[in-house]
Amino acid sequence: MGPAIVECVANFSEGRDEKIVASIADSIDQAPRVAVLGRTKDCDHNRAVITFAGAPDAMADAAFRGIARAVELIDLNRHEGVHPRLGAADVVPFVPIEGVTLEDCARIALEVGERVWRQLRVPVYLYEAAAKRPGRVNLASVRRGGFEPMRDEVRTNPDRLPDIGTAELHPTAGACIIGARRLLIAFNINLATGNVEIARQIARKIRFSSGGLPGVKALGLLLKSRGLAQVSTNLTDFERTPPAVVFEAVRTEADRAGVAILASEIVGLIPRKALEMSAGCDMRLENFHPDLVLEDRLAALLPGLR
């Protein structure tokens, strides 16, 4: 058996300023026994995803470093983008990879959350396997409304109180949503149309909460910089619903609406098994390269994590 490994796929509310994203990634990479596996950013989402992994006892410090730098550099009062967000360091999930359990990752999430409040005074919501309330297992439920409405609601609605901290969002950094979950694939499909309502209709059709595909969350978004509508999905159970199944479902609905698919993209990393399950389907991946395969990145960096 190899060393115990935890992955974190942290989402930050900055996708336009490369210096800020690089500074956050560098702060994470400076943590001992942790390595940044990859990072992506998108100007329309105005969001960056930084994926890193390491020894379980080192991951809490690495995540805190990234969150602290984001709190220092990102002001949500000046931030806008099509992706929902509640915090500068918006979502920080810990994922068991090898030799650890989901419960272990939930404990790391709690440790980080307590430190974020204690040292940064940023309130924290716990989600998925780290959730303290049943209604906060689902990320969308926690983030509902986003930063601006939540500033007022958290002061008056007990159901919106943070799990750690007081009834006041940080004035520039909002709140941080920290949790533990299993592997997830972020998979976006761009349509050959600027009509975002078509993307929204497709998203409603395919997402599980509307009676669609198991383990699929979906939103319809407009990419203003490209004049394109996007079906943005998270696959929370890719073994039940692999990317190819999602792609074909979107293509079927797009055909019905009379529009074509231009391309798709992976955000972050993807397990090799998900690619194998999607073999034979031309998903028109516009950003694929071997460094996007989770196992390949871990194999390349694992010696440095021992």
Secondary structure, 3 states (H helix, E strand, C coil): CCCCEEEEEEEECCCCCHHHHHHHHHHHHCCCCEEEEEEEEECCCCEEEEEEEECHHHHHHHHHHHHHHHHHHCCHHHCCCCCCCCECEEEEEEEEEECCCHHHHHHHHHHHHHHHHHHHCCCEEEEECCCCCHHHCCHHHHHCCCHHHHHHHHHHCHHHCCCECCCCCECCCECEEEEECCCCEEEEEEECCCCHHHHHHHHHHHCHHHCCCCCEEEEEEEECCCCEEEEEEEECCCCCCCHHHHHHHHHHHHHHHCCCEEEEEEECCECHHHHHHCCCCCCCECCCCHHHEHHHHHHHHHHHHC
